[in-house]
Amino acid sequence: MRINLRNVVATLLSYSSTLMICITCTKTNLQPNIVLIMADDLGIGDIGCYGNNTIRTPNIDHLAKEGVMLTHHIAAAPLCTPSRAAYMTGRYPIRSGMDNGHRVRVLLFTGSSGGLPKNETTFAAILQKQGYVTGIVGKWHLGVNCESRNDYCHHPLNHGFDFYYGTPFTNVHDCKPGERSAILFDFQVKLRLATEALVVGLLTLLVLRWTAFISTGWKTIAWFAVFCSLFFGAWYFVFGFLRNWNCLVMRNYEVVQQPLNSETFSTRMTEEALAFIERNQKKPFLLVMSLLHVHTPFLTTKAFTGKSKHGSYGDNVEEMDWHVGQIINAINNVGLANKTLLHFTSDHGGSWDSVGTNGECDGGWNGIYRGKKGLAGWEGGIRVPGIFRWPGLLPSNKKIDEPTSLMDIYPTVVNLAGASLPQDRVIDGRDLMPLLAGDIQRSEHEFLFHYCGNALNAVRWHPRDSDSVWKAHLFTPRFEVGSCYQSEICRCHGHYVSYHDPPLLFDLSKDPSEANPLSPGTEPLFHEIQNQIQLGVEEHRKTLTPVPLQLSWNNVLWKPWLQPCCGTFPFCWCDNDSNNSNKMQGSS
């Protein structure tokens, strides 16, 4: 038997590289810092290093030159709440009940009872036990309370974070003065019209039957007036106060600003992130920087307004890049670059058909990929940027085309911290370090499953003995029907979707745009591929267990007793954050 010494040496070097990383991370004093930056609604085609030559993103582009750029990086869902739940837990959102099949698939109110379940273990919780100082700045969107206003069962501090500064909700039009309300806007319109019709009808009846009303006494008239007032007041009470209720800033458990100051909040987030790095530079830390950029409405400062070639959306992307640059510079300036793994991504794809109140397109560009935010499993809604930098341990200026997932962040950072993955649950993510470091050349994901709500929508198959990446769509949302057209959320059932038998099949390695579905006439292995995908689906479904739906109607509707409030409910108002900002600026 002849032994190839070259292969033996290469294998030994590969294992020694992986071993050195493992040894490094099991010693507390050598644990790397971990900084995870997540943009919101950013299209993969909005960044220079991913092909955009008209929007300026120099800091992110330089980050890619210094590290590894993933070109086949996939979000677990095309919407904020389920995608972020999967990111935090390393598990498909269906496993934690963080997606569902009806219209509402994200949390709509800070006073909802739904959110990331208490029995889910985030990567922050594991790193916290490994001695890390853990912090998250910015958007959470995974719930606040369960049963009372102060139980904080879904709050970041109850999911492994030592420090939190940000909004527990998200950035919506309600949070920017002058913008119309965005929460269930069509329902608001119907409710207002019904209220106005009722009031007009009662007034008409009052005029026509004035004599009858007089004869029955003013008590009857008064009861009609009270009824109308309560009906209209109920509408205004819930939706009229949303700017105050939903749009708030928390520092740890305390509400420090309500409503949030849309002109200063993004800057305050970066100030808090920089302060976190500064005060924790002597110990291992985890920082999750969850940006509001580039979700509408755009909270762009004057310094970046009108500076890009793509209107207010381009301005916001370029400002986002500046914020990312501030984080990178802070790490470099305190000498932590070689001790820090940094990851930049987006929670899902851009909503390219969104139109703002000024008539401008408010959505991003998903490059060559078909689909958008909220459009089930099409690539445009789930293919996201993925950039990793760790000087000295990861190569520079490298691209990897293998399928990877945002769920992979979970096992990656857990293993780097020297911890073990939970053994009492399925973890769908895979450790990325061997792939990033070049120790292996193939993704450990043979299958990735894509859900529209809680219905399996599409399957990605990367055979172990092939370079092809096959993708089968079991059904696709009908873009021209109902809420899917010029809306961020496409429905996943009934007449809103088209079922495919056999499933639509694409070879993403040759057709990443999903433009040309294959057939038995164009792909000789068509039936064999479909059969293998079906076997993968059957095995996947065996791993699923029923769990409570966190986004059921009962859990997403507003409950006044759960509403975080600074001041006297329902008149929630305070601004204790501007003073903190002035103090920080004065001491800097």
C-alpha positions as CSV (number, residue, x, y, z in Angstrom):
1,M,0.0,0.0,0.0
2,R,1.5,3.4,-1.0
3,I,1.1,6.4,1.2
4,N,0.8,9.9,-0.3
5,L,3.0,12.0,2.1
6,R,1.7,15.2,0.7
7,N,-1.9,14.3,1.7
8,V,-0.8,13.1,5.1
9,V,1.1,16.4,5.8
10,A,-1.9,18.5,4.5
11,T,-4.3,16.5,6.8
12,L,-2.0,16.9,9.8
13,L,-1.7,20.7,9.2
14,S,-5.5,20.9,8.9
15,Y,-6.1,19.1,12.2
16,S,-3.4,21.1,13.9
17,S,-5.0,24.4,12.8
18,T,-8.4,23.2,14.2
19,L,-6.8,21.9,17.4
20,M,-5.0,25.2,18.0
21,I,-8.3,27.1,17.7
22,C,-10.0,24.6,20.1
23,I,-7.1,24.9,22.6
24,T,-7.2,28.7,22.4
25,C,-10.9,28.9,23.1
26,T,-11.1,26.5,26.0
27,K,-8.8,28.6,28.2
28,T,-10.8,31.5,29.7
29,N,-8.0,34.0,29.4
30,L,-7.7,33.3,25.7
31,Q,-11.4,33.2,24.8
32,P,-12.0,35.5,21.8
33,N,-14.3,38.5,22.0
34,I,-17.3,38.1,19.8
35,V,-19.0,41.0,18.0
36,L,-22.0,40.3,15.9
37,I,-23.5,43.1,13.8
38,M,-26.9,42.6,12.3
39,A,-28.5,45.1,9.9
40,D,-32.2,45.2,9.4
41,D,-33.9,44.6,6.0
42,L,-30.6,45.1,4.1
43,G,-30.5,43.7,0.6
44,I,-27.4,41.6,-0.3
45,G,-27.0,43.7,-3.4
46,D,-26.8,47.0,-1.4
47,I,-23.1,46.5,-0.4
48,G,-20.1,47.2,-2.6
49,C,-18.3,43.9,-1.9
50,Y,-21.4,42.1,-3.0
51,G,-21.6,43.9,-6.3
52,N,-23.1,47.3,-5.7
53,N,-21.0,50.1,-7.3
54,T,-23.3,53.0,-6.7
55,I,-23.8,53.0,-2.9
56,R,-20.7,53.7,-0.8
57,T,-20.0,51.1,1.9
58,P,-16.2,51.4,2.4
59,N,-16.1,50.1,6.0
60,I,-18.0,46.9,5.2
61,D,-16.0,46.4,2.0
62,H,-12.7,46.7,3.9
63,L,-14.0,44.3,6.4
64,A,-14.5,41.7,3.6
65,K,-11.0,42.3,2.4
66,E,-9.6,41.6,5.9
67,G,-11.7,38.5,6.3
68,V,-13.9,35.8,4.8
69,M,-17.0,36.7,2.7
70,L,-19.8,34.1,2.4
71,T,-21.8,34.3,-0.8
72,H,-24.4,31.6,0.1
73,H,-25.4,32.8,3.6
74,I,-29.0,32.1,4.4
75,A,-31.5,33.5,6.9
76,A,-33.9,31.0,8.5
77,A,-36.9,33.2,7.6
78,P,-37.6,36.2,5.4
79,L,-39.1,38.2,8.4
80,C,-37.6,39.8,11.5
81,T,-39.0,37.9,14.5
82,P,-38.7,34.3,13.2
83,S,-35.3,35.0,11.7
84,R,-33.9,36.6,14.9
85,A,-35.3,33.7,17.0
86,A,-33.4,31.2,14.8
87,Y,-30.3,33.3,14.9
88,M,-30.3,33.4,18.8
89,T,-31.1,29.7,19.2
90,G,-29.5,28.0,16.3
91,R,-32.8,26.3,15.6
92,Y,-35.5,26.7,12.9
93,P,-38.2,29.1,14.3
94,I,-40.8,26.4,14.0
95,R,-39.0,24.5,16.8
96,S,-39.7,27.4,19.3
97,G,-43.1,28.4,18.0
98,M,-41.7,31.6,16.6
99,D,-43.6,31.5,13.3
100,N,-47.1,30.6,12.2
101,G,-49.4,30.3,9.2
102,H,-51.7,33.2,9.6
103,R,-51.3,36.8,8.6
104,V,-49.3,38.1,11.5
105,R,-45.8,36.5,11.6
106,V,-44.0,39.1,13.6
107,L,-44.7,40.7,17.0
108,L,-46.8,43.9,16.6
109,F,-46.9,45.3,20.1
110,T,-44.5,45.7,23.0
111,G,-47.6,44.8,25.1
112,S,-48.0,41.4,23.5
113,S,-47.5,38.1,25.5
114,G,-45.6,36.3,22.7
115,G,-41.9,36.1,22.4
116,L,-38.8,33.9,22.7
117,P,-39.8,31.1,25.1
118,K,-38.2,30.9,28.5
119,N,-37.0,27.3,27.8
120,E,-35.0,28.3,24.7
121,T,-31.2,28.7,25.4
122,T,-29.6,31.5,23.5
123,F,-25.9,31.6,22.6
124,A,-25.7,34.6,25.0
125,A,-26.9,32.4,27.9
126,I,-24.2,29.8,27.2
127,L,-21.4,32.4,26.9
128,Q,-22.5,34.1,30.0
129,K,-21.9,30.9,31.9
130,Q,-18.4,30.7,30.3
131,G,-17.5,33.9,32.0
132,Y,-18.3,36.3,29.1
133,V,-19.8,39.7,29.7
134,T,-22.7,39.8,27.3
135,G,-24.5,42.8,25.8
136,I,-27.0,43.6,23.1
137,V,-27.6,47.1,21.7
138,G,-30.5,48.0,19.4
139,K,-33.5,46.1,18.1
140,W,-34.7,43.0,20.0
141,H,-38.2,42.2,18.5
142,L,-38.5,38.9,20.5
143,G,-41.0,40.0,23.1
144,V,-40.9,41.5,26.6
145,N,-43.5,40.2,29.1
146,C,-45.7,37.1,29.5
147,E,-48.2,37.6,32.3
148,S,-47.5,40.9,34.0
149,R,-45.9,44.3,33.1
150,N,-42.7,43.5,35.1
151,D,-42.1,39.7,34.6
152,Y,-39.7,40.4,31.6
153,C,-39.9,36.7,30.6
154,H,-38.9,37.4,27.0
155,H,-36.5,40.3,27.8
156,P,-32.8,40.1,26.7
157,L,-31.7,40.1,30.3
158,N,-33.7,36.9,30.9
159,H,-32.0,35.3,27.8
160,G,-28.4,35.5,28.8
161,F,-27.5,39.2,28.3
162,D,-25.9,41.2,31.1
163,F,-26.6,44.5,29.5
164,Y,-29.3,45.8,27.2
165,Y,-29.8,49.2,25.6
166,G,-32.3,49.6,22.7
167,T,-35.9,49.1,21.6
168,P,-37.6,45.8,22.5
169,F,-39.7,46.3,19.4
170,T,-38.6,47.4,16.0
171,N,-38.4,50.5,13.8
172,V,-41.8,51.3,12.3
173,H,-43.5,54.4,10.8
174,D,-45.3,55.0,14.1
175,C,-41.9,55.8,15.6
176,K,-41.1,58.7,13.4
177,P,-43.1,62.0,13.7
178,G,-45.1,62.9,10.6
179,E,-45.4,59.3,9.4
180,R,-48.7,57.4,9.3
181,S,-49.2,54.4,11.5
182,A,-48.0,51.1,10.1
183,I,-49.4,48.5,12.6
184,L,-52.4,46.7,11.0
185,F,-53.0,49.8,8.9
186,D,-55.7,48.3,6.7
187,F,-57.5,47.2,9.8
188,Q,-57.2,50.7,11.3
189,V,-58.8,52.1,8.1
190,K,-61.7,49.6,8.2
191,L,-62.2,50.3,11.9
192,R,-62.2,54.1,11.4
193,L,-64.6,53.8,8.4
194,A,-66.9,51.6,10.5
195,T,-66.8,54.1,13.4
196,E,-67.5,57.1,11.2
197,A,-70.4,55.2,9.5
198,L,-71.9,54.4,12.9
199,V,-71.5,58.0,14.1
200,V,-73.1,59.4,11.0
201,G,-75.9,56.8,11.2
202,L,-76.7,57.6,14.8
203,L,-76.6,61.4,14.1
204,T,-78.9,60.9,11.1
205,L,-81.3,58.8,13.2
206,L,-81.1,61.5,15.9
207,V,-82.1,64.2,13.5
208,L,-84.9,62.2,11.9
209,R,-86.3,60.9,15.1
210,W,-85.7,63.9,17.3
211,T,-89.3,64.1,18.6
212,A,-89.2,60.4,19.6
213,F,-85.9,60.9,21.4
214,I,-87.3,63.9,23.3
215,S,-90.3,61.9,24.3
216,T,-88.1,59.1,25.7
217,G,-85.9,61.5,27.6
218,W,-82.3,62.7,27.4
219,K,-81.1,59.5,29.1
220,T,-81.5,57.5,25.9
221,I,-79.6,60.2,23.9
222,A,-76.9,60.2,26.5
223,W,-76.5,56.4,26.2
224,F,-76.2,56.6,22.4
225,A,-73.5,59.3,22.8
226,V,-71.6,57.2,25.4
227,F,-71.7,54.1,23.1
228,C,-70.4,56.1,20.1
229,S,-67.6,57.6,22.3
230,L,-66.5,54.2,23.6
231,F,-66.5,52.7,20.2
232,F,-64.4,55.5,18.7
233,G,-62.3,55.8,21.8
234,A,-61.4,52.1,21.8
235,W,-60.0,52.5,18.3
236,Y,-58.1,55.7,19.1
237,F,-56.9,54.4,22.5
238,V,-55.2,51.3,21.0
239,F,-53.8,52.8,17.8
240,G,-53.6,56.5,18.7
241,F,-51.2,55.8,21.5
242,L,-48.9,53.4,19.6
243,R,-46.3,56.0,19.1
244,N,-45.8,56.1,22.8
245,W,-46.4,52.5,23.6
246,N,-44.4,50.7,21.0
247,C,-41.6,53.2,20.4
248,L,-39.6,53.1,23.5
249,V,-36.0,52.8,24.7
250,M,-34.9,50.5,27.5
251,R,-31.7,50.3,29.5
252,N,-31.7,46.9,31.0
253,Y,-35.2,46.6,32.6
254,E,-35.9,50.4,32.8
255,V,-37.8,52.4,30.2
256,V,-35.6,55.5,29.7
257,Q,-37.3,57.2,26.8
258,Q,-40.9,56.9,25.6
259,P,-41.5,57.7,22.8
260,L,-37.9,57.3,21.4
261,N,-36.2,60.3,19.8
262,S,-36.0,59.3,16.2
263,E,-33.4,62.0,15.5
264,T,-30.8,60.7,18.0
265,F,-31.6,57.1,18.8
266,S,-29.3,55.5,16.2
267,T,-26.4,57.6,17.3
268,R,-27.1,56.8,20.9
269,M,-27.1,53.1,20.1
270,T,-23.5,53.4,18.7
271,E,-22.4,55.4,21.7
272,E,-23.7,52.6,24.0
273,A,-21.9,50.0,21.9
274,L,-18.6,51.9,22.0
275,A,-18.9,52.4,25.8
276,F,-19.6,48.6,26.2
277,I,-16.4,47.8,24.3
278,E,-14.4,50.3,26.3
279,R,-15.5,49.2,29.7
280,N,-15.1,45.5,29.0
281,Q,-11.9,45.4,27.0
282,K,-10.0,43.6,29.8
283,K,-12.3,40.5,29.8
284,P,-13.9,38.3,27.1
285,F,-17.2,39.9,25.9
286,L,-20.0,39.2,23.5
287,L,-21.6,42.2,21.8
288,V,-24.6,41.9,19.6
289,M,-25.1,45.2,17.7
290,S,-28.6,45.0,16.3
291,L,-28.9,48.0,14.0
292,L,-32.2,49.8,13.0
293,H,-30.7,50.5,9.6
294,V,-32.1,50.1,7.0
295,H,-35.6,49.4,8.1
296,T,-38.2,52.0,7.3
297,P,-38.8,54.7,8.3
298,F,-35.2,55.9,7.8
299,L,-33.8,57.6,10.9
300,T,-31.0,59.2,8.9
301,T,-29.1,62.1,10.4
302,K,-28.5,65.4,8.5
303,A,-24.9,64.5,7.9
304,F,-25.9,61.7,5.5
305,T,-29.2,63.1,4.2
306,G,-29.1,63.7,0.4
307,K,-25.6,62.4,0.0
308,S,-26.1,59.1,-1.9
309,K,-27.2,58.4,-5.5
310,H,-30.2,56.3,-4.3
311,G,-32.4,58.8,-2.4
312,S,-33.2,58.3,1.3
313,Y,-32.6,54.5,1.1
314,G,-29.1,55.0,-0.2
315,D,-28.5,57.6,2.5
316,N,-29.5,55.2,5.2
317,V,-27.3,52.4,3.8
318,E,-24.3,54.7,3.7
319,E,-25.0,55.9,7.3
320,M,-25.2,52.3,8.4
321,D,-21.8,51.7,7.0
322,W,-20.5,54.6,9.1
323,H,-21.9,53.0,12.2
324,V,-20.3,49.7,11.4
325,G,-17.0,51.6,10.9
326,Q,-17.3,53.1,14.4
327,I,-17.6,49.6,15.9
328,I,-14.6,48.3,13.9
329,N,-12.5,51.3,14.8
330,A,-13.3,50.9,18.5
331,I,-12.1,47.3,18.4
332,N,-9.0,48.3,16.6
333,N,-8.2,51.3,18.8
334,V,-8.2,49.2,22.0
335,G,-5.9,46.6,20.5
336,L,-8.5,43.8,20.3
337,A,-8.6,43.1,16.5
338,N,-6.6,39.9,16.8
339,K,-8.6,38.8,19.8
340,T,-12.1,39.4,18.3
341,L,-14.3,37.4,15.9
342,L,-16.5,39.9,14.1
343,H,-19.5,38.9,12.0
344,F,-21.6,41.3,9.8
345,T,-25.0,40.2,8.3
346,S,-28.6,41.2,7.8
347,D,-31.7,39.5,9.3
348,H,-33.1,38.8,5.9
349,G,-33.4,40.3,2.4
350,G,-34.6,43.8,1.3
351,S,-38.3,44.7,0.7
352,W,-37.6,46.1,-2.8
353,D,-41.3,47.1,-3.5
354,S,-41.8,49.2,-0.4
355,V,-42.8,52.8,-1.2
356,G,-42.4,55.7,1.3
357,T,-44.8,58.6,2.0
358,N,-42.6,60.7,-0.3
359,G,-43.1,58.4,-3.2
360,E,-39.6,57.1,-3.2
361,C,-38.7,53.4,-3.2
362,D,-37.8,52.5,0.4
363,G,-36.6,49.0,-0.3
364,G,-33.2,47.5,-1.0
365,W,-31.7,45.6,-3.8
366,N,-31.3,41.8,-3.5
367,G,-29.0,41.6,-6.5
368,I,-29.6,38.8,-8.9
369,Y,-31.8,36.9,-6.5
370,R,-35.5,36.5,-7.0
371,G,-38.0,37.6,-4.3
372,K,-38.0,39.9,-1.3
373,K,-38.6,40.3,2.4
374,G,-41.6,38.2,3.4
375,L,-41.8,36.3,0.2
376,A,-41.3,32.8,1.6
377,G,-38.3,30.8,0.4
378,W,-37.2,32.7,-2.7
379,E,-33.5,33.6,-2.5
380,G,-34.1,37.4,-2.4
381,G,-35.8,37.2,0.9
382,I,-33.3,34.9,2.7
383,R,-29.9,35.3,1.0
384,V,-28.0,37.7,3.2
385,P,-24.4,39.1,3.5
386,G,-22.0,37.2,5.7
387,I,-18.6,38.6,6.5
388,F,-16.3,37.2,9.2
389,R,-13.0,38.8,10.4
390,W,-10.5,37.5,12.9
391,P,-7.0,38.6,11.9
392,G,-4.4,35.9,12.5
393,L,-6.9,33.0,12.7
394,L,-9.0,33.5,9.6
395,P,-7.7,34.2,6.1
396,S,-8.1,37.6,4.4
397,N,-9.9,38.4,1.2
398,K,-11.4,35.0,0.8
399,K,-14.8,34.1,-0.7
400,I,-16.7,30.9,0.2
401,D,-19.7,29.8,-2.0
402,E,-20.9,26.9,0.2
403,P,-24.4,27.0,1.7
404,T,-24.3,28.4,5.3
405,S,-27.0,29.7,7.7
406,L,-27.4,32.4,10.2
407,M,-28.3,29.5,12.6
408,D,-24.6,28.5,12.3
409,I,-23.6,31.5,14.4
410,Y,-24.9,29.6,17.5
411,P,-22.6,26.6,17.5
412,T,-19.7,28.6,16.1
413,V,-19.6,31.1,19.1
414,V,-20.5,28.4,21.6
415,N,-17.5,26.2,20.5
416,L,-15.2,29.2,20.5
417,A,-16.2,30.0,24.0
418,G,-15.1,26.5,25.0
419,A,-18.7,25.4,25.8
420,S,-20.8,22.4,24.8
421,L,-24.0,22.6,22.8
422,P,-27.2,21.7,24.6
423,Q,-27.9,18.0,24.3
424,D,-31.7,18.2,25.2
425,R,-32.7,19.7,21.9
426,V,-32.0,19.7,18.1
427,I,-29.5,22.4,17.1
428,D,-29.8,23.0,13.3
429,G,-26.7,25.2,13.0
430,R,-23.2,23.9,12.2
431,D,-19.9,25.2,13.5
432,L,-18.4,27.4,10.7
433,M,-14.8,27.7,12.0
434,P,-13.5,24.7,10.1
435,L,-15.0,26.1,6.8
436,L,-13.9,29.6,7.5
437,A,-10.4,28.6,8.4
438,G,-10.1,26.4,5.3
439,D,-9.7,23.1,7.2
440,I,-12.7,21.8,5.3
441,Q,-13.9,22.8,1.9
442,R,-17.6,21.8,2.1
443,S,-20.5,23.0,4.1
444,E,-21.8,20.6,6.7
445,H,-25.4,21.3,5.7
446,E,-26.6,18.7,3.3
447,F,-30.2,20.0,3.7
448,L,-31.6,23.4,4.6
449,F,-35.3,23.8,5.0
450,H,-37.3,27.0,4.3
451,Y,-40.6,27.8,5.9
452,C,-43.4,30.1,5.0
453,G,-45.0,30.6,8.4
454,N,-45.2,27.1,9.9
455,A,-45.5,25.4,6.5
456,L,-42.5,23.8,4.8
457,N,-42.1,25.9,1.7
458,A,-38.8,24.9,0.0
459,V,-35.8,22.6,0.5
460,R,-32.1,23.2,-0.4
461,W,-30.1,20.1,-1.0
462,H,-26.3,20.0,-1.4
463,P,-25.4,16.4,-2.1
464,R,-22.2,15.2,-0.3
465,D,-20.7,14.0,-3.6
466,S,-21.6,16.9,-5.8
467,D,-21.0,20.6,-6.3
468,S,-24.6,21.2,-7.2
469,V,-27.1,22.9,-4.9
470,W,-30.6,21.9,-5.7
471,K,-33.7,23.7,-4.4
472,A,-37.3,22.5,-4.6
473,H,-40.3,24.8,-3.9
474,L,-43.3,22.8,-2.6
475,F,-45.4,25.9,-3.0
476,T,-44.9,29.6,-3.8
477,P,-46.9,32.6,-2.7
478,R,-48.9,34.3,-5.4
479,F,-47.3,37.6,-5.6
480,E,-50.3,39.2,-7.4
481,V,-52.8,38.2,-4.7
482,G,-53.9,40.2,-1.6
483,S,-51.3,41.2,0.9
484,C,-48.3,40.0,-1.1
485,Y,-48.4,42.8,-3.6
486,Q,-46.6,45.9,-2.3
487,S,-46.5,44.4,1.2
488,E,-43.8,43.0,3.3
489,I,-45.7,39.9,4.4
490,C,-47.0,37.3,1.9
491,R,-49.5,34.8,3.2
492,C,-48.7,31.1,3.3
493,H,-51.9,29.2,2.8
494,G,-55.1,28.8,0.8
495,H,-55.6,30.8,-2.4
496,Y,-52.6,33.0,-1.5
497,V,-50.2,30.3,-2.6
498,S,-49.7,28.0,-5.6
499,Y,-48.8,24.3,-4.8
500,H,-46.5,22.5,-7.1
501,D,-46.6,18.7,-7.8
502,P,-43.8,17.9,-8.5
503,P,-42.1,20.7,-6.7
504,L,-40.4,23.5,-8.7
505,L,-36.8,22.4,-9.0
506,F,-33.8,24.7,-9.6
507,D,-30.0,24.2,-9.7
508,L,-28.7,27.1,-7.7
509,S,-25.1,26.4,-8.7
510,K,-26.1,27.2,-12.3
511,D,-29.2,29.3,-11.9
512,P,-29.0,31.3,-8.6
513,S,-31.7,33.7,-9.9
514,E,-34.2,30.8,-9.9
515,A,-35.3,31.8,-13.3
516,N,-35.5,28.5,-15.1
517,P,-37.3,25.6,-13.3
518,L,-36.0,22.2,-14.4
519,S,-38.0,19.3,-15.8
520,P,-37.4,15.7,-16.7
521,G,-36.5,16.9,-20.2
522,T,-33.8,19.4,-19.0
523,E,-32.4,17.4,-16.1
524,P,-31.8,13.7,-16.5
525,L,-31.7,13.1,-12.7
526,F,-34.9,15.1,-12.1
527,H,-36.9,12.3,-10.5
528,E,-33.9,11.0,-8.5
529,I,-33.3,14.5,-7.1
530,Q,-36.9,14.9,-6.1
531,N,-36.9,11.6,-4.4
532,Q,-33.8,12.4,-2.4
533,I,-35.3,15.7,-1.4
534,Q,-38.5,14.0,-0.3
535,L,-36.5,11.6,1.9
536,G,-34.7,14.6,3.5
537,V,-38.1,16.2,4.2
538,E,-39.3,13.0,5.8
539,E,-36.3,12.7,8.1
540,H,-36.5,16.4,9.0
541,R,-40.2,16.1,10.0
542,K,-39.4,13.3,12.3
543,T,-37.3,15.8,14.4
544,L,-40.2,18.2,14.9
545,T,-42.4,18.2,18.0
546,P,-45.5,20.4,18.7
547,V,-44.8,23.5,20.7
548,P,-47.0,26.5,21.8
549,L,-47.3,29.1,19.0
550,Q,-45.8,32.3,20.3
551,L,-47.3,34.3,17.4
552,S,-50.9,33.0,17.8
553,W,-53.5,35.8,17.7
554,N,-53.8,35.5,21.5
555,N,-50.1,36.1,21.9
556,V,-49.7,38.9,19.3
557,L,-52.7,41.1,20.3
558,W,-52.1,44.0,22.6
559,K,-52.7,43.5,26.3
560,P,-52.7,46.7,28.4
561,W,-51.5,44.9,31.6
562,L,-48.3,43.9,29.7
563,Q,-47.5,47.3,28.3
564,P,-44.0,48.7,29.3
565,C,-44.6,52.2,30.5
566,C,-42.6,55.1,31.8
567,G,-44.9,57.3,33.7
568,T,-48.7,56.8,34.4
569,F,-50.4,54.4,32.1
570,P,-51.8,55.0,29.5
571,F,-50.0,58.4,29.2
572,C,-46.5,56.9,29.0
573,W,-43.9,59.5,28.6
574,C,-40.3,60.2,29.8
575,D,-36.9,61.2,28.6
576,N,-34.2,60.1,30.9
577,D,-31.9,59.1,28.0
578,S,-31.0,62.5,26.7
579,N,-29.4,63.4,30.0
580,N,-27.3,60.2,29.8
581,S,-26.3,61.1,26.3
582,N,-25.1,64.6,27.3
583,K,-23.1,63.1,30.2
584,M,-21.4,60.6,27.8
585,Q,-20.6,63.3,25.3
586,G,-19.3,65.5,28.1
587,S,-17.0,62.8,29.4
588,S,-15.7,61.7,26.1
